[in-house]
Amino acid sequence: MARLYNGLFRPKRITVPGFDLAGEIEAAGRNVRRFRPGDRVFAWTGFGFGAYAEYKCMPETGKPMDGMIELMPAGLAFDEAAAVPSGGITALSFIRKANVRAGQKVMIYGASDSVGTYAVQLARHFGAEVTGVCGTANLDMVKSLGADKVIDYTKEDFPGNGETYDLVFDAVGKTSRSRWKKSLKKGGPYISVMSSAGLLPGTSLS
Ligand SMILES: NC(=O)c1ccc[n+]([C@@H]2O[C@H](COP(=O)([O-])OP(=O)(O)OC[C@H]3O[C@@H](n4cnc5c(N)ncnc54)[C@H](OP(=O)(O)O)[C@@H]3O)[C@@H](O)[C@H]2O)c1
């Protein structure tokens, strides 16, 4: 059994790691209203971890940090649904916080991994024109997610290409606001996945 250590002031032993899961409800407590045995669900465990176990016990609702569980959208396979929670919730939280909307030009820096791929899709969903930055091998994939433009960070002198954006979301945490001075429109926000913004109250998988 894998053992991880986590904790602010002292190590806390976590016997089963993993944040993201999908599966079937095996049993539901007497007071549970939203789920029944046999329901197909996906979840973010919160800092209780344990997603890689065979069975996981979770509250049906609670504070975001205690985990989130929802019915799986129809048509998704378990492995597809299990790929959504951490990256999807993180991206949604930041994209909502930045109030991304139609007509904006949005830069997603680090567009090809978990947080970035969801950020690209969500920014497009909210109507923005999206530019994604990633490595050579992932240019086509990021484009296929809906990015209007893609930039290869291994080839282009970036962010010095003359474009300006309403919002820069650094989804990999490799830059700082000062690096974007010339590329951000006046008053445009820079947000980094490394910031302490955390999960927005009300962010959920549904
Ligand atoms: N994964 C999650 O669910 C999750 C949840 C919450 C927070 N976070 C945090 O969010 C951050 C991102 O996590 P992640 O798992 O999405 O991705 P990751 O694996 O940390 O980052 C990889 C991404 O950054 C790009 N990248 C790497 N070097 C770069 C460079 N020098 N310039 C520009 N882009 C570069 C990669 O592009 P290529 O691969 O195309 O080269 C890829 O898009 C991490 O700090 C993580 O701790 C992650």
The ligand as a Gaussian input file, in Angstrom:
#p B3LYP/6-31G(d) Opt

LIG

0 1
 N       -3.399000      18.363000     -12.221000
 C       -4.305000      18.830000     -11.379000
 O       -5.394000      18.288000     -11.249000
 C       -4.009000      20.067000     -10.543000
 C       -4.953000      20.540000      -9.642000
 C       -4.670000      21.700000      -8.921000
 C       -3.480000      22.350000      -9.116000
 N       -2.571000      21.848000      -9.973000
 C       -1.323000      22.576000     -10.167000
 O       -1.445000      23.201000     -11.431000
 C       -0.181000      23.199000     -12.083000
 C       -0.361000      22.546000     -13.436000
 O       -0.640000      21.178000     -13.263000
 P       -0.982000      20.238000     -14.510000
 O       -1.065000      18.871000     -13.969000
 O       -2.132000      20.800000     -15.240000
 O        0.246000      20.438000     -15.478000
 P        1.838000      20.192000     -15.300000
 O        2.126000      18.798000     -15.641000
 O        2.350000      20.735000     -14.025000
 O        2.305000      21.234000     -16.430000
 C        2.537000      20.906000     -17.704000
 C        2.051000      22.005000     -18.648000
 O        2.959000      23.119000     -18.686000
 C        3.531000      23.236000     -19.983000
 N        4.899000      23.686000     -19.814000
 C        5.935000      22.999000     -19.291000
 N        7.040000      23.779000     -19.315000
 C        6.660000      24.983000     -19.823000
 C        7.347000      26.185000     -20.111000
 N        8.639000      26.337000     -19.849000
 N        6.638000      27.216000     -20.623000
 C        5.302000      27.069000     -20.898000
 N        4.606000      25.956000     -20.649000
 C        5.287000      24.922000     -20.136000
 C        3.392000      21.859000     -20.573000
 O        3.458000      21.899000     -21.965000
 P        3.951000      20.631000     -22.835000
 O        3.681000      19.371000     -22.066000
 O        3.108000      20.735000     -24.071000
 O        5.421000      20.830000     -23.069000
 C        2.000000      21.498000     -20.056000
 O        0.986000      22.233000     -20.747000
 C        0.795000      22.476000     -11.147000
 O        1.477000      23.445000     -10.402000
 C       -0.102000      21.679000     -10.246000
 O        0.467000      21.480000      -8.963000
 C       -2.812000      20.742000     -10.707000

